[in-house]
Each structure stands twice: as C-alpha cells, then as structure tokens.
Amino acid sequence: MDRFVFLTLDGLSRGAVYAAFALALVLIWRAARIVNFAQGAMAVAAAYAAYSVTAATGSYWLGFVAALATGLVLGAVVDIAVMRLVDHRSPLNPVIVALGLVLLIQAVLGMVYGNEFLPAPAPFSRTALTVGGLAVLSPYDLFVFATVGAVGAALVWTFTRTAVGLRMRAAAFAPDVSRLLGVNVGGMLTLGWALASGVGALAGMLVIPTELGLHPHAMDLVFVSAFTAAVVGGLDSPPGAVVGGLGVGLLLSYISGYAGGDLIPLAVLALLLAVLLIRPGGLFAPATARQV
C-alpha cells in the first residue's frame, strides 16, 4: 500500500509537468492549428540559457527567469521568422519545418555546449517528506504543483476574462472576421506562439532536474509523453490536456514501479496508438454534428 501511495503521488507530480507541456501544445494548436514538434527542443534551448545565466551569476532564480524570457522570445521568433513563411495549404509543410527546427536546435546546442550531460540542480530538496512513516511529496514536488497550478489558472483567466485572450481566441477560430473587426491577427498568433513557448520552457525547467541532467535531447521522451497527454485529452481542450497529463503521469509511474522503467516508451506509444484508433479527437474533444 505504501508503494502504491508513493507511486501515485510521484505520478501526479510528473503528470503535472506533462500537463504544463501539453498545455503548450494545445496553445499552439488552438492559435495556429499546428502541432509544434519543435516544442521540446525549444524548451531545452531555454534551459541551456538558464544554465548559462546561473553559471555566470550563481543564482538559480535568475536562470529560471532567463529560461522563461528565452522561451517567450524564441516562440515569437519562430513564428515571425519561420512559420509565417511556410505554405500552410498543406498541413504536412509546418510539420516538416518543425522537425527541421528540432534537428537545427539540437545540432546548435550540441556544438555550443557539447553532448555531455550537464548538471541541472533543483531549487528545493527532492527528498520525500514523511507523514506517519509514509514517504509522500518532496518540497520540489510541492513547488511543481504550485507552479503548474498557478500557470494553469493564469492561462484560464487570460483566455476567459481578458480582452487579449478573447482576441487570441477570435484570431484562431475566425481570422478573416477578426481582421474585419480590427484584430491584429498576426500579432495574436505571435503572442500565442510566445506564450506556448514560455509555458514549454517552464515545463522543461521543472522536469529536467528530475532526469539525468541537461542534454540537447533531454526533452525527447518528455515531449512524446506530453504529446500523448495532449492527444488523450484532445488538442482543442485545455482541461483535457491537464487531465491527460495527470493520467499519463500516473500510468507511467505505475508501469515504472511495478513492471520496470524499460517499458515506459512502449507504454506511451501503446496509449497514443489506442487513443488514435478509438477516439482520434481525444477524450475531451467537443461533440460534432453527425453528417448524413
């Protein structure tokens, strides 16, 4: 029983990070109808910026802020300098460009920083607290929950309670009408890319300290897990991304704890395949009218 409780809490902690990363994918999808396969590589680039700032200043928190700022700027640059130049008449074109960005970013990071794992310490202890003789969450796990919860609440408030959020939603779902109403559709798309990249950078900063360390490919498996979470919940559903992230985190924690970590990649791909075959739009996809 103790093992089950520990695996559940650990899975929820990891799932919270997957949920944040899945939210970044959902933001891009809702803003531009693109699955940004470069999201993981962009998050790693932001984490390397944090590493450089922390190494120069000795402050983790300055590096943390630098990672978020790098993510925001990188997202805007990718939209303006790359994605706007892509012919979107074929949905395959943005996918190919995004995959090319992954190779480019990882190659540049490897040339600049090398391909060895670099230390990525956590700002709080990762030793689990004990309650009644039972190991529960660590201070770092509590920090992850609080951070992801705050970001999720801020995104919900932005998209439902602010004029900017309403413009972003309008630009995504009805760009032509939005232009007629005076909405800067291009600016809203760039803002969507920046926010998504910033959230991805945050997720990277939260998950990399729990892995082997900082590496150009550090987010590869995390991206696959987060993408699976987004697909499980539905790419059009932010609440679905959160639920999917927590569910994937729990599933992988149980499999790792009871069957071994070697089965994690297989389990992720099996879950992704099952959802695509049974409910391609995701579990929280909005109902559509039946065509006859």
N, C-alpha and C positions, 0 to 999 in steps of 0.2 A: 504493500500500500504506500509506504514511504517513497518507493521508487516511482510509482505511478504519479504521485503528487509532484515530485521533483521534476519528472519529465513533462508534466502538464504545464507547470509554471515556466520551465525553460522553453517549452514550445510556444507559449504565449509571448514570452519576451522576444524570441526570434521572429515570431509571426508579426509582431508589431512593426519590426523593421521591414519585413516583406510587404506589409500593408502600406507603409510610407512609400516604398519604391513602386508598388503597384499603383498608388495614387498618382505618382509622377507620370506613369504610362497612361493612365486614364486622362490626366490633364491634357497631354499631347493629343491623344485620340479625339477628345471632345473639341479641342481647339482647331486641329488641322486634319483630322481623320487619317492620321499616320501613326503606325506603331514604331516608335523610335528605338530601333535595335542598338543604337549607339548610346543609350542612356547609361548603361553600366560603365562603358569606357569613359564617358564624360564625368561620371561620379568619381572614378579613380583619378582622373586628371585633377579634379578639385581636391581630392585627398592628398595628392602629391603637393599641391600648392600649400595645403595646411602643414604638411611635413616640412617644407622649406621655411615657412614663416616660423613654425615652432622651433626649428633648429637654429634660426637666426636670432630669435628673441627669447627663447626659453619658456614661452608662455603657450600652454595648450589652448587657452581660450582665444588668443589672438589667431592662432592657426585655425581654430574652429570657425571664427568669423571670416577668415580669409577663404576657407573652403566654400562657405555659403555664397560669398561675393563672387568667387570664381565660377561657381555653378550658375548663378544668375547671368553673369556676363557671357559665359560660354554658350548658354542656351540662346541668348539674343543673337550672338554672332553666328551660330549655326543656322538660325532661321534666316537672318538677313543675307549672309554671305553664301549660303549653300542651298537651303531648302527652297527659297524663293526662285532660284534659278532652275529648279528641276521641273520637267514637264510632268504635271500631275494627271494628265489624261489617262495614263496607265498607272494603276495602283502599285505595280511592281517597281517603277522607277524610284520612288522615295525609299523603298526597302533596300534596293541595291546601293543607293547612295549612303544610306545609314550604315550598311555593312562595310562599305568602303571607309567610312569615318572611323569605325571600330578599328580596322587594320591600321589606319593612319595614326590615330591617337595612341594606340598601344605601341606602335613602332617608334614614335617620337619619345614616348615616356621611357621605353627601353633604352634608347640612345642617350637620353639625358641622365636618367637615374640608374641605369643598369637593370638587369633582370634578376637580381637577388632580392630576397625578402627583406624589407626594411622594418624596423620596429614601429609599432603603432599602439602606444600605450593608451589605456582607458583613463578618463579623468577621475573615476571613482573605483573603489575596490570591486573586484569581480568575485570575491569570496561570499558565498551564500550566507545570509543571516539565519540563525537557528531560533525557531519558535517551538517551545515544548519538545525539544530534542529532534525536531524535524527541520531539515535544511529547506529553506524557501528561496525567496528572491534575494539577489545581491544588491548593494547600493547602485551599481551600474545598471542593473535591470530596472530598478525604480526610476532612474534617470531616463532610460529609454522609453518607458511607458509614459512618463510625464511629458517628454519632448514630443513624441509622436501624437499624444492626445492633444497637446497644445497646438501643434501644426494642423492636425485634422480639424479642430474647432475653428482655427483661424481661416482655413480654406472654406469651410461651410459658411461662416459668417461673411466672407468676402464674396462668395458667389450667390448668396441669397439676400444679403442685406445692404450691399453697396452698389452704387451706380456703375463702378468699374466692372464689378462682377457680372452685372446684368448686361453690360456692353459686350463683355467677352463671350457670354453665352449666346447673345444675339449674333455676334460676328461668326460664331462657329456654326450655328444652325440655319441662319438665313443671311449670308454675307451680302447678297445683292440688295435685299430690302434694307439691311443695316446701312449700307453706303448711301442709299437714298435718304435715310433719316439722319445722316451726318456723322455716323460712327466711323472712326478710323479703323477699318477692318485690319489693315496690315499691322498697325500698332498693337491692336488687341491680340493678334496672332503672335507677334513677337513677345508680348507680355506673357502669354500663355507658355511659350517655349521657355522663357526665363524662369517663370515660377516652377515649371515642371523640372527643369534642370537644377534649380535651387533645392527643391524637395529631394531629388535624386542624390544631390551632393550630401544633404543631411543624412539620408539613409546610409550612404557609403561611410560617412564618419561614424555612424552608430554601429555598423556591422563589422567593419574592418578590424577593430580591436578584438573582436571575438574570433577572428580567423587566424591564419598563420602569420599575418603581417601584411604590409603594403607591397604590392606587386602589380605590374601592368595588367595581369589577368585576374586580379584579386576578386573582381565582381562578376566573373563569368557565370559561375554556378548560382550566385545570388540573383543575377538577372533572370536566369532560367526559372528559378523558383518564384520570383516576383511576377514574371510574365505569366506563369501558370496561375498564380493567385489572381491576377487581373482577368485572365480568361475565365477562371472558375466563377468569379463574381460578376463578370460582364464588363467589357471595356467602356460601356456607356454609363456605368453605375459606380460612383464614388463609394457609397456604402457597401456595394458588392466587393470592391477592392479591399476594403478593411476586413470584411468577413472572410473573404478568400485568403487574405494574408494570414490571418489568425488560424484559419483552418489548415493551410499548408504548413505553417509553423508547427502546429500540433501533430500533424501527420508525420512530418519528418523527424520530430523529436521522438515519437513513439517507435518509429522504424529504427532510428539510430540506437535507441535504448534497448530495444528488445530483439532486433534482428541484425544489427551491425550497421556502421556508417557506410560500408561499401554499397549498400542497396539504395542509398539516398538518390543518386542520379536516376536510377531505374524507376524508383517510385515517383519522382517528379514527372518524368516523361510518360509513365503509365497513366497518371492522373490527368495530365494535359490531353493525352490521346482520348481518354474516356470522356472527358467533358466535350471535346470537339466532335466526337461521334454521337453523343447522346443529346447534348444541348449546346450547339455551337455558339449561341449568343450569350451564354453564361447563365448561372442560376438566378441572377437578379436582373436579367435582361427585360426591358419593358415589353408587355404584350403587344403584338401587332395584329392588325386586322387580317382575317383569313381571306385569301384570294380564291375566287371560284370562277 
